[in-house]
Amino acid sequence: MPHLRFAPPVPTRPGVLLPRRDLALGWVLLVLIAALAWVLTIAQSRDMGMEPGTMGLALPLFLLLWVVMMAAMMLPSLAPVALTWVRAINRSTAGRVRALRITEFVGGYLLSWAGFGLLVYGGLAATGHLVDSHPDTGRWIGATAFLLAGVQQFGPLKRVCLRHCRNPMFQLLRYAHFRPWARDLRVGAHHGLYCVGCCWGLMIVLIPLGVMNVAAMAGLAAVIFLEKLWRGGPWLSWAVGAAFLVLAVLAPFQDWLLPGLQMSGPSMDRMAAGPAR
């Protein structure tokens, strides 16, 4: 195996690892994938409500839908890091091979989010059961989700993981020592774990807002993109955290903040069945 050598990073603006011309391939590929994922997500949301719980989805189907959602929300902010990794480990890589390596990197990245999706599925199943049995608990579940999200925005894990996502060059240098077997896949998964650590709080607010709430997903995707690539990203992170803490106070008294925790079909069925008994 030839020795892998990293080229020194080209000085650019904070949070941007490469000049725009070198990012072109990564942006085009990943933005196209994200655009397709948005189309699929929006189409699926039209056939699904925002009821509590898993929306009647089995685990495999939920994970498939979750990964598509993560591709839509996360890939635009991943483009600079993905292309930097592929370019750094082998500057002479041909265009087609580079695209394949980016794809492998992205696959590892989404694998990490799929793992988090398992936890989300368990959380949705638990909250769905609680809300079905005790509808009033939805207010407090929503308040708890907003509170956890707000606290996470100010916590040390967020700070460390966001710093990595904004300036991953040190980790990319470290990844050069990974063994060749499935290196790109493992690097993507490792970077994905940092992104999960950075963004898990933003994702759990989909429990009260609705997992298939396209407007909420778009807003969170914009926050994630700006947190990672905008110069004022850390300040935005704190502002969003403060907003979540305010929503945590308001949630028990404002049903419009909890569309994903409102019973619709099941409760109506029970009401209709009542008089017939």
Salt bridges, closest charged atoms under 4 A:
ASP22 OD2 - ARG87 NH2 3.85
ASP132 OD1 - ARG270 NH1 2.97
ASP184 OD2 - ARG101 NE 2.68
GLU227 OE1 - LYS158 NZ 2.90
ASP255 OD1 - ARG139 NH1 3.05
